[in-house]
Amino acid sequence: MARLLIPIAAILASITVLVMGSGLMGTLVSTRLSLEAIDPQFKGLIMSAYYIGLVIGAQQGDWVVRRTGHIRAFAIFAAIATVAVLLLGLHVAVWAWFALRVVVGFCLAGAYLVVESWLNARTENRTRGRVFSIYQFLAYLGLAAGQPLLNLYEPVSTELFMVVAVLFALCLVPVALTRTGMPPDTPAHKRMQLRQVVTVSPLAAIVCVAAGLVSGAAFTLTPVFALRMGLDIAGVSLVMTSLILGGMALQWPIGYFSDRYGRRPLMIVVGGGVALVSLALVAAIGPAPLWAILTLAAVFGGLAFTLYPLSVSHANDVLQPDDFVAVTAALLFLWGLGAVAGPIVGGWAIAWLGGVGLLAYMATIGALVALTAWLLRRDTAEAREPFRTLTRTTAVIHHLDPRALPQAAAEEGTPPQDTNDPPSKGPQGD
């Protein structure tokens, strides 16, 4: 394991620190907006701006890497994100925050692109599965570790924005100190039109958009909901930590059952579960103790954050293996569209119904996922690829997935290497 990790330890350390800052920033901005006299609809617009930048950066950020190289590109993205975060802390203005959030989203997508292409270049075929799992685990761990930092200072002050900026700056240090050679250019991947994905696997496309609608709103508007429930800042950070840790904990069990019983039945269960847990949270407002709310938040995160990997796995069940990266890139874009719309629609729901509006929105999306999976029974594959935990960053990470080995080997001009690992029945290392 040491021989596997030493060459990529610096870049893994950088991404962990970067995601810590990103996790803190998302909760901080949402909390700060809740404490300001801003219309909830504009809050949703500001929160969705990050995902707009993330989608644009994931699609267009590679030209910066090709022009400047990986290390300098990473430095550029981190530096601009640091400046944007510091500017966020100076003054709360709707359109200024919207623009700065787009900039931060673009820069973080570019940084993810650098890290993922770097990992892809430094990983052999036989170790891709382990590297893939480690990367996914650290992504969730970094998100969760950033939440308790919300308690360091008052959200209405500028100090927490400075903490985010410090983390964004610190993530540069491991990359700058690395002595490994520069990786080659980011891998090119065959593109697939969205219409092709929708035609071949409409269920995967619909659930992927729904996953973005749920995840985008959950990450950005949960602090708003928690504050309206009467929780303090410490309670908000606990709810967000529970949400993320729950998402990490249930990846493997749901992946195992989807490998065994099929994606569509699990989509029905997960979608229905999201709806039921959302309704349970409505009932828990007021009388329920904090531990019950945290438990429900963890279960909600565990269910909601598996919708995206379920949809990607289902799509790859019904498509050819050499289309894996192209399909996942198309689904990532669909997820991004949902994540952009999620905070906006969720903000409207809060403006219309109050705090319970967010839960009503989540319950509706979950119920629609379950209903769609039930109705589209023909969109089911007989053969299934092993489920893998997936984060939503850039298309490059999917070159690391062991299911992309035939395509990766074709791009390298070498036959795929055999692996000594046993057949996977779920994500490894999570």
Phi, psi and omega in degrees: 000321180298318179297329179286320189272330185304315181294337183243009183298320182297315183289327176292321176297318180297315183291327178296315179294319179299316182290327173303312179297320179296317179297316178295317183299316181299314180291322180296312182298317179297317179295316180298318179296326179292332180272352179262157180277070181238138179302135181305329179293322177289329175299315178298322179296316180296317181293326180288340182300325178301317182288330173300312178297323181295317179294315180296316181295322179294330181271328190240352186289346185292339181292330176293319179296316182293330183281323189246343187095162188294311185294313180293324177296316178300317179297319179298311182298314182294321181294314180295320177298321178298314179297317181298319179295318178297322177293327176302324183283349184283318186200141179266110176220133191305304187285330176293316178294323178300311181296318181292324178294323175298316180299315180297316179300316178298315183293320180291323175298319177297320178295318176299320180299317178298310183297314185290322176290326177296311179299320180298319182289331184262009184245132176276158181304320185287345181248006184299318182300316180292318178297319178303313182293319179298317180298314180298316181298315181294328178297313177293319181298317179297317178301315181292321182292335180285339186292314181297341179295344178298338182276356184291320182219170177289136181296338182280352179265178181268351187299320182292326174295326176292324177297316177301315180298321178298317179296318178297324178287319182295331181295344178286332190297309180300320180294318181293331182271350184295145180250002178287155182293160179293133176288161176290182181300160178301140185294136175282147178223147180296134181267145177236134180293145180301325181298325178295316181296316180296322181290315184285319182221077181298327180297315179300318181295316181294314181294327179294316176298317179298321178299320177294319178300319181284311184295316180301316179289322183295314182291328188261330187252351177301319175301324177298314179298316182297319178294322179290338175283352179098007178285151175273186184296322177298321178294323178298314181295325178292319178297315180294320178297317179297319180302314184286316179296324175297320177299324179286321187289325186268000179300311184293310181301316180292323176298319180298312182291329178290326174295326185275318188249352178108155183288316186298314176301323179290326176297321177297314181295313183293315178299314177297323178295319177301316179297314183292318179294323177299316178293324177295324177293326175299315179292335183278348181297122178099286189282334188284143176289166184298322182297326179291319179296318180296322178296314179296322178296320179295317179294319178300312179298320180298325179277311187296321186278001173263354180296319181295307178297329175297317181293319179294316179298319180295319179298319181284346172291328187254004180240169180286147182302326183285355175265006191302307184294318180296318180296315182294324176298318178295319179291325176299320178295318178297319176300319179298321177299317178295320181293328176293315183285331186305305180297328180292309180294319177297323176297320176299319181297320178294318179297327184276316188246357185084200184304323181290347180299322179297318180291323176297321177297314180297317180298321180296314180297316179299316180296322179293324176298311180299317180295317180297316179297328178287320184285324182270060185287337181286339182276058183230135183264148175280318179264140183236136172279150179300139178293143175226139173295135182228134167266166182251090180235271178229169182290341184297326183300334184284350170290337180282335184297132180303336179290345179268008184302316179301319180289319180297320180293323179294322179292326181277347181077021180232152178291148179298138181274147178285154178242147180276356181289147176290160179305136185276139172244013179173176182297137181270131173089356180266000000 
